Amino acid sequence: MKFLSQTFMIRTEKGPQFIDITERVEDAARESGVSNGFAVVFSRHTTAAIRINENEPALLGDMEKMLEQIAREVEQDKRAEAA
């Protein structure tokens, strides 16, 4: 059985931020020489997530707005509890 383990270091500039890693994963698979199989992609960071969607600008914008709204609501709830 052939396999490849590879680590990508990715730095974000803001939160939330969506970074397309498709080409990196495709390159790693191609370089491995594996012609049939699957890729496992995960993040060790507690505040990062792996999302599988079309890389569609309007969708990414909507998702960013949704996450920002959730963060604002959580912050407001924390302030209300502290008052």
Steps between C-alpha positions, in 0.01 A plus 500: 500500500637838403422819691622854541485725803556867439456810716402840364567812702234761428484845660183701494481877490158546658212307644296362345707422192453228243810359330474264204750215546375291206815545291727411792307178564493415128876563471572279802285220359664528158852503648424194714454282193179356641252450216202376699401581856381785717633804683442579865523870579479626857601790717672472837402855593196536724366811328552382142263294291504310174217596267410327176304721262524663163754781497220742411561862609136576588475183713825581679378855565173368644686254722734774624204726584325216682807425713550868580134528605530195726815646659322832565203323659724290725690815607171679575381203707826501700465872569138456609597219738781708649272799565 
